[in-house]
Amino acid sequence: MLTGCFPTDPHIARMEMDFDHRVGARSFLLKHIPRNTVGAEFGVYTGLFSSLLAAEPKFTQVSFVDPWWQKFGSHYPQDWGGYTDFGRVATKKAYLLACERIAKPGLAGRSVEVTDSQLWLNWMPDDSLDWVYVDCGFSYHDKIAEFKLLDRKLRKSGLILGDDWWVDEIFTAVNDFIKTHAFDLVFAQTSPPGQWLLRRSYPQRHSEGAAEPWQNELRADLGLSLPWSATAHKRSLIGAP
């Protein structure tokens, strides 16, 4: 599925047509993010999913964070296969297309940041974000470092949403993080589109006599993934539209 501006660069066009980016399948995440919130996307690439976030009027501010050429040089790695048209996708062309797609809806409060996610988080004040969508890199240690920073930067009702649950490094980092930090795994999809969502824990939801049985079991068994289901859908965000 293609969204926003159609690429004129032949390598980007081929990559987007031939590679499944699961944009439409991921769009359900937007309804789980409350209105009037400030968020960020880590990992923009050519801005396909970014175009959906940028066009959502209920978001007050969204930052789109990606290092592009700072990390990868003039072109993305060849060994990423079809995802980079075997190294033919230029980082600055990906950036320019992403900027065009993010700007197209014409909404205020949208910014593009050319930097590493951890550097960007270090610049941000504590308790300044409501949510972040994580879609950058497969390094376990980078994910843990990123999550620990998010624990400081997210507000008390903060959300961490992400992609690629089936990647071992992502799966392991999420589960190791929630062992030691007050976040609940609301849902995770073991099959496409492989999305997951963490919510900062609310102690009152674990109290005796909760109105619904599921309110006492928000934290998933560590190491156990939860498929997207009616039960997971019921575990929606308190206060979400």
C-alpha positions in Angstrom: 0.0 0.0 0.0 1.4 3.4 -1.0 0.3 6.6 0.8 1.1 10.2 0.3 3.3 11.4 -2.6 4.3 8.8 -5.2 8.1 8.6 -5.5 9.8 9.7 -8.7 13.1 8.0 -8.0 13.0 4.6 -9.7 14.9 2.8 -6.9 12.5 4.1 -4.2 9.5 3.4 -6.4 10.6 -0.2 -7.1 11.4 -0.8 -3.4 8.0 0.5 -2.3 6.1 -1.5 -4.9 8.0 -4.7 -4.4 8.4 -4.7 -0.6 5.5 -5.1 1.8 5.6 -2.1 4.2 2.3 -3.1 5.9 1.2 0.6 6.1 -2.6 -0.1 5.9 -2.3 -3.0 8.3 -0.5 -0.8 10.9 -3.0 2.0 10.7 -5.2 0.6 13.5 -2.6 1.8 15.9 -3.7 5.4 15.5 -7.0 4.8 17.2 -5.1 3.7 20.4 -3.3 7.0 20.7 -5.3 9.7 22.6 -6.1 13.0 21.1 -4.3 16.3 21.9 -1.0 14.4 22.5 2.7 14.9 21.6 4.6 12.1 20.0 7.4 10.9 17.8 8.2 8.3 15.2 11.7 6.7 15.4 12.6 5.3 11.9 11.1 7.3 9.1 12.9 6.0 5.9 10.7 7.3 3.0 7.8 8.3 5.2 5.2 5.8 4.2 3.8 5.2 7.7 4.9 8.7 8.7 2.3 10.1 6.2 -0.5 8.6 8.3 0.9 10.0 11.5 1.4 13.4 9.9 -2.1 13.6 8.6 -3.8 12.7 11.9 -5.4 15.9 13.1 -5.9 14.7 16.7 -2.1 14.8 17.3 -0.9 18.2 18.6 2.8 17.6 17.7 4.7 14.8 16.0 8.5 14.7 15.5 9.8 12.3 12.8 13.3 11.2 13.8 15.8 9.3 11.5 19.5 9.6 11.0 19.4 9.0 7.2 22.8 9.8 5.8 24.4 10.5 9.2 24.3 6.8 9.9 24.2 5.1 6.5 26.1 7.5 4.2 24.9 8.2 0.7 23.1 4.9 0.2 21.4 2.3 2.4 23.2 -1.1 2.9 23.1 -3.5 0.0 22.7 -6.5 2.2 19.2 -5.3 3.3 18.0 -6.7 0.0 14.8 -5.6 -1.6 14.1 -3.2 1.3 16.8 -0.9 -0.1 16.6 -2.1 -3.7 19.8 -3.8 -3.0 21.7 -0.7 -1.9 20.4 1.6 -4.7 18.1 3.7 -2.5 19.9 7.0 -1.7 19.5 8.3 1.9 18.9 12.0 0.9 16.3 11.0 -1.7 14.5 9.0 1.0 14.7 12.0 3.3 13.3 14.4 0.7 10.4 12.1 -0.1 9.7 11.7 3.6 9.7 15.5 4.1 7.3 15.9 1.2 4.9 13.3 2.6 5.0 14.7 6.1 4.4 18.2 4.9 1.6 17.3 2.5 -1.3 17.4 5.0 -0.4 20.9 5.9 -0.8 20.5 9.6 1.1 22.4 12.2 3.4 20.8 14.8 5.1 18.4 12.4 8.9 18.4 12.3 11.6 16.2 10.7 14.8 15.6 12.8 17.9 14.2 11.1 19.5 12.5 14.1 19.8 9.3 16.1 16.8 8.5 18.3 18.9 8.3 21.5 20.6 11.6 20.8 17.2 13.2 20.1 15.7 11.8 23.4 18.7 13.2 25.3 17.8 16.6 24.0 14.2 16.4 25.0 13.0 17.5 28.5 11.8 14.7 30.9 8.0 14.1 30.9 7.6 15.8 27.5 6.2 13.1 25.3 2.9 11.2 25.4 3.8 8.4 22.9 6.5 7.1 20.6 6.4 4.7 17.7 9.6 2.7 17.5 10.6 1.4 14.1 14.4 1.8 13.9 17.1 -0.8 14.2 17.3 -4.4 15.5 20.1 -4.0 18.1 19.1 -5.4 21.5 21.4 -3.0 23.4 20.2 0.0 21.4 16.5 -0.9 22.1 17.2 -1.3 25.9 19.0 2.1 25.9 16.1 3.7 24.0 13.5 2.3 26.3 15.3 3.5 29.4 15.4 7.0 28.0 11.7 6.8 27.1 11.0 5.9 30.7 12.2 9.4 31.6 10.9 11.3 28.6 7.3 9.9 28.6 4.6 11.3 30.8 2.7 9.3 33.4 0.3 8.0 30.8 3.0 7.3 28.3 2.8 4.8 25.5 5.5 3.0 23.5 4.3 1.5 20.3 6.5 -0.5 17.9 7.0 -2.7 14.9 8.7 -6.0 14.1 7.6 -8.0 17.2 8.8 -11.2 15.5 12.5 -10.0 15.5 14.2 -11.8 18.5 16.1 -8.7 19.5 12.9 -6.6 19.7 10.9 -9.3 21.5 13.7 -9.9 24.0 14.4 -6.2 24.6 10.7 -5.4 25.3 10.3 -8.3 27.7 13.6 -7.6 29.5 12.6 -3.9 29.8 9.2 -4.6 31.4 10.8 -6.9 34.0 12.5 -3.9 35.6 10.3 -0.9 34.6 6.7 0.0 35.2 5.2 -0.7 31.8 2.6 -3.2 30.8 2.5 -5.1 27.5 -1.0 -4.4 26.3 -0.7 -6.5 23.1 1.8 -7.9 20.6 1.2 -9.5 17.2 3.2 -12.7 16.4 2.0 -12.5 12.8 1.8 -9.6 10.3 1.8 -6.7 10.8 3.8 -7.5 14.0 2.8 -4.5 16.1 3.1 -4.1 19.9 2.1 -1.6 22.5 3.4 -0.8 26.0 1.6 1.4 28.5 3.0 2.8 31.6 1.6 0.8 34.5 -1.3 2.1 36.7 -1.2 0.5 40.1 -4.9 1.0 40.7 -5.6 -1.3 37.8 -4.1 -4.2 39.7 -6.1 -3.6 42.8 -8.6 -6.1 44.2 -12.2 -5.8 43.1 -11.5 -4.2 39.7 -14.6 -3.8 37.6 -13.3 -6.1 34.9 -11.2 -9.3 35.4 -8.7 -8.2 32.7 -7.8 -5.1 34.7 -5.9 -7.3 37.1 -3.8 -9.0 34.3 -2.5 -6.2 32.1 1.1 -7.3 32.5 1.6 -10.2 30.2 3.6 -13.2 31.3 7.2 -12.3 30.4 8.3 -14.0 27.3 4.7 -14.8 26.2 3.5 -12.8 23.1 -0.1 -11.9 22.8 -1.8 -12.1 19.4 -4.1 -9.3 18.3 -7.6 -10.5 19.3 -10.9 -9.2 20.7 -9.5 -9.6 24.2 -6.4 -7.5 23.3 -8.7 -5.0 21.6 -10.7 -4.7 24.8 -7.5 -3.7 26.6 -7.9 -0.2 25.0 -6.4 2.9 26.5 -8.4 4.6 29.3 -9.3 8.0 28.0 -8.7 7.1 24.3 -11.3 8.3 21.8 
